């Protein structure tokens, strides 16, 4: 008798703060690390979104900025993994079809988060093996997150009750990311010098990171408007509700 009653009294916790933190922590890590690197004279001062004077990795590669960056990015990776694991449940709760890609979201999102942990853990470490892990860590993280974003935004687009300006922004952020990837990939083919190509690639990297943050904030808004919540119970642990 007490079990079901305790289950009924279990409070519902709004889920939207999770994607807010998942998006804002990497942004805070990047901005703080870059600002501190400027003050320490490790990188030059500019507007990296338009000037591309440095990459995110270089801005957070050494000393205290590196420790600060990792201290914020590593928990952000865990939060992002949790968000992707919950996205399938949320999509089903608003009427999205359980497609193969939607069912694959937890695996894809967790894999992306693991490679973000790999990147953050070895950022600043010297050696060819560490450079390889950082390079593939960031590539797989960006790629896996991009596919997850496209999957969620496509499912949202197909659900009439959730169509809104926020849902449209979700699609725009998801489409903008692969376009930045193409610009980054084809930059070496342009008739530019090495410094200009590097600047373009840095700009694409900074805008890509910003789109990640904007996507998670838009997702948080959709979770909030759909009243997506988590219920904790002693019998079954946390459960997503709506």
N, C-alpha and C positions, 0 to 999 in steps of 0.2 A: 504493500500500500504506500509506503513512504517513497519508493523509487519513482513511480510515475508522478507523484505530487512534486518531488524535487525537480524532476525533469520539466514540469510545467512552470515552475517558479524560476527556472534558470533565466538570467537576464540576457537580452540580445544586445550585443556590442556592435555598433556600426563598423562596417568593414572599410569604409572609404579612407580612414587615416593611413591604412597600409600602403596603398599606391601613392599617397601624398609623400610619405617618408621615403618610399622606394625611388621616387623621382627627385626629391629635393636633396637627399643626402649626397648623391654623386655630384650634383650641381654645387652644393656647399663645399664639398671636398675639392673640386676643381678651382672654384673661385678663391677659396682661402689659400690653397697651395700656390696658385699663381701669384696672388697678392703678396704672400710672404716671400716667394722666390724673387720678386721684383725688389722688395725691401732689402733682401740679402745680396742683391747683385748677381743672382744666378741666371736670370733671363732679363731681356730688355722689356721696357714698358711700351705697350701698344694696345689697340683694340683687336684682340685676336680673331674676333668674328669677321672682321673686314680686312685687317692687315696681315694676319697669318704669320706674325713674327716668330711664333714658337708653337710647338705642339703641346697637347695636354700631357703627354708622357714626359716631355722635357721639363715642363713647368713643375712636375711633381716627382722628379727623379732623385733629388739629392737632399740630404740633411733633414731638418725639421719638416719642411713641406712634404717630404716623402712619407714620414711617419704620420703626419696629420691626414694626408690623402688616404693612406691605407686604413687608418683607424675609422674613417667614415665610409669608404667604398666597400670594405669587406662585409659589414652588417647590411649595407644597401643591397649587396648581392643576395643575401639570405632573404631579405624582404621582397626583392623582385621574384625570386623563385617561388615564394609563398603566393604572391599575386598571380603568377601564371598558373599555379596549381588550383587556385580558386576561380580562375576565369571561366573554365568550363562549366562549373556549377552555376556561376552567375549568368552565363549565356543561356543555359537551359532554363533558368528561372524566368528569363524575359522572353522565352519562346523561340530561341535559336535552335536550328536543327543540329543534332549531335553528329556532325560530319566527321570524317576521318581526321582532318586537320585539327578540329576542335578537341577531339579525344586525345590527340597527340600533344596538345598544349603543355600539359604538366611535364612530360619528358623533355620536350624541346626547351621549355623555359628553364627547367632545372639544369639542363646541359649548358645553356647559355650562362647561367649564374655561376656554375662551376668554373667555366673558363674566365669569367670576370674575377673570381677568386684567384685563379692561377695568374692572371695578369697583375692584379694588385699585389699579390704575395711576392712576386719576383721583380717588380718595378724597382729599379735602382741597383739590382744585383748585376755584377759583372760576369762576363764569360759567354761563350757562344751558345751553350746549352740554355742559359737563362734568357738570352736574347731570343732564341727560338721559342721558348715557352711564352715569353711576353708577346711576341709577334702573333703566334697562333692563338694565344689566349684572347687578344683583342679582336682578331679576325672572326673567330668562332662566336665570341660574345656578340659582336655587332651583327653578324649574319643570323644567328639564332634568334636574337631579340627582334631583328627586322622581320623575319618570317612570322614570329609570334604576333607582332604588331599587325601585320597584314592579315593574319588569320582572324584576329579579334575584330579588326575594323570591318572586314568583309562580312563577318557574321552579324555585327551590329547593323550594318547597312541593309541587310536583308530582313531585319525585324522592324516592322512598321511602328509598333508602339514606342520604340526607343529613338526614332528618327528626330533629330533636333540639330541645332547649330553645334552643340558639343559633339554629337555623333559625326557630323560633317568634318569637324576639326580633327577628330580621331582618324578619319580616312585621309585627310590632307597630310597629317604628320606621318602616317604610315607610308604614303606614296612618296613624300619628300625624301625619306631616308634612302631608298634605293637609287633615287636620282642623284643624291649626293655621292653615293658609292660609285656610280658610273662616272661622275665628274672626277672623282679621285683616281679611278682606274685609267681614264683616258687623258689625264693631265700631262703625262710624259709625251704624248703624241703631238702636243701643241708646240708651235714654233716659239718656245720661250726658253730662257736660261734656267739653269738648275735652281737658282734661288727663287725665281718666280714660280716654278713648278712646285717647289717645296712649300711656298706660301699658300698656293691654291689648295694643296693637299691638307695643310694645317687648317685652313679656313673650313674645308669640308668636314674635318674631324670635329672642330668646335661646334659647327652647326648641327652635326649628327648628335653630339652629346646633348645639345639644347633640345632637339626634337624628342630624344628619349624622355627628358624631363617633362616636356609639354604633353607627351602622350600619356604618361602616368597620371599627370594632373587631370587631364580630360577623362581618363578612366575613373579616377576618384570621383569626379563630378557625376558620371553616369551611375556609379555604384551608390552615390548619395541620393540621387533623384529616384532610383529604383528601390531604395530602402534595403539594399543588400546588407545583411548583418551576419554576425557569428554568434552562435549560442554555445556556451560552455556548460557541460554537464558532467557529473561524476561518473555516470554510467558509460558514456560513449565519447568523451572528450569534446573538442570543438566541432561544431557542425555549422555549415553555412545555411542561412535562412533568408527568407524574403517576406 
